[in-house]
Amino acid sequence: MVALLPQENVVPLVSRTGRHLQRYSKGRRLVVGCIPYRYKTSLDGKNQGLEVLVISSQKGKGMLFPKGGWEIDESKKDAASRETLEEAGVRGIVEPELGKWNFKSKTHDAHYEGYMFPLLVQEQLDIWPEKNVRQREWMSVDKARKACQYPWMKEALDILEQRLLSQHQLDEEEVAPCSLC
């Protein structure tokens, strides 16, 4: 007997390759990525803090957040989600953009325009396209800031942390009892 799986649970075991569908702007290759995050909880359900997922670089040493080329047949958010699935093996909700950065490649004589998004992780896969070429690790924001090899990604992480802190404070204010009532 053959079991049919819902299409959303099937992940291609290869990453997209090639540059023929890549987007460029003013000579810069456009890349997109995500900072996958979750809230670590204890066994009793108490929040123990924010964790982000970093991955190993495919070509060198160091850790980074998943990112790659934005292709002409995708939206920016779809490309960021695809790159995160291919490189880190996680899926989730892609939230509003953290910003845009211009940077030069450390290994090529090329300039890039990069966009980063937060991704609230909802599913972590055991098998994903780049499992055999990358390591992934959940870590605190402070540890990730030290481990990440790209200044522009560290800046994106700072923006994410500030956004989530502000959001958390607003949520607490909504729940707090009114002192004037």
Phi, psi and omega in degrees: 000140180254130177264132177267131179260144174300143184304325183292344179267000181259126180243128175300140183271012175230149177274157172296145179226167178090165183241006185292341179255005185291146175269145176225151175219120180053041178081358179261133174288135180268125178235151180225153179200178181228154166253100178290135180218161176206165174256120179284133179236152177278174180300331179272009174087005180280140179292126179248012175117172182274137173233146175239154182257122175248157180233158177283150176289142181284330188253349184208202179266164175099171182242158180203178174262151182298134177200158178184188186294140174267119186262158188293343180263015184227154168282165179301314181294320179297320179294318179297317178296316180297313180300320180293320177294314181297315188270326185246346177071034177230153176232156178177203182263119176277121184262175183305145184309141178273333180155183181233138180228142172254132182210161178255140178296141176283335186250341180237158176272068183220152178249145183230156170241117186245142177239135179237146180229149168282147174229110177283109187290130176246339182212134176243121184273149175277332180233128178213164189307319184254023180304323184280351182240358181222149170255150174232149182210131172278135178208166177294162178299317180298315179294320179295321179300321179286325184280329185292133186270353184247122179303321182293328176287325176297321178295318177298320178297318178299318179295317178298313181300316180295319179298314182292323176296315179297318179296318180296318179296320177296319179299318180293323179295323178295328183273333184298139178292150181285124181282345180265352184280000000 
